[in-house]
Amino acid sequence: MAGKKKQPGFEEAAAELEQIIAKMEQGDLSLEESLKLYEQGVSLTRVCAKELQTAQLKMEELKAGKKDETV
């Protein structure tokens, strides 16, 4: 069964993004390869941002819940 590739978690996406950055900084890629890696990097950056936003919202909910308990 051919399915969609599972979206990486934050740590996996960040590690893959670091690898992409290292490859691009070497400067020996073709324009086509650079664009492909750039596109992957943008996608991974979005994954990381979404994961961070989710974590931040959860922390705010937990913090608000703690305030409610002390009132």
N, C-alpha and C positions, 0 to 999 in steps of 0.2 A: 504494500500500500504506500503510495507516494503522498506524503503529507507535508505540511508546512514545517520548516525548521523551527525547533523550539527556541523561543527568545531567551537569550542569555540573562543571567542574573547580574547584579551590579558588579560583583568582583570579577566575574568572567568577562563582562563587557569592558571594564576598565583595563584588565590585563591585555585583552585583544587590542584595545585602543593604543596602549603603550607600544605594542609590537608594530602596529601600523605607523605610529609616529617615528619609531626608530628606523623603519624601512624607508620612509619618506625623507628623513633627515640625511640619509646616506647620499641622496642626490643622483643615484644611478638608474632610476626608473624611467621608462618611456612615459610620454604624456598620457597615453591610454592607461597604463598601469597606475600612474599617479592619480588620475581621475577616478579610477575604480576604487583605489584605496581611500581616497578622499570621501567618496560616497559612502563607503563602509564606515568610515570614521564618523561622519555626520549621523548615520543611523545609530551607531554605538553611543554617541554622545547623547542622543535623544533617550536611549534606554537608560543611561546613567541618570540623566536629569529626572526622568519619570520615577525611577526607583528612589532617588533622593527626596523628591516631592512627596511620595507616598510615606516614606519614613518620617519626614518632617510633620506631616498631617497626623500621623499616628502619635508622635511625641506630643504634639499640641493637645490631642484628645486625651492622652494619659495625664498630661499636666492639668488640664481642665477638670478631669475626673478627680484628681487628687485635691484640687481646690474645693470641689463640691463636698468632698468627704470631711474637710476640716471646718466647714461652715456650719 
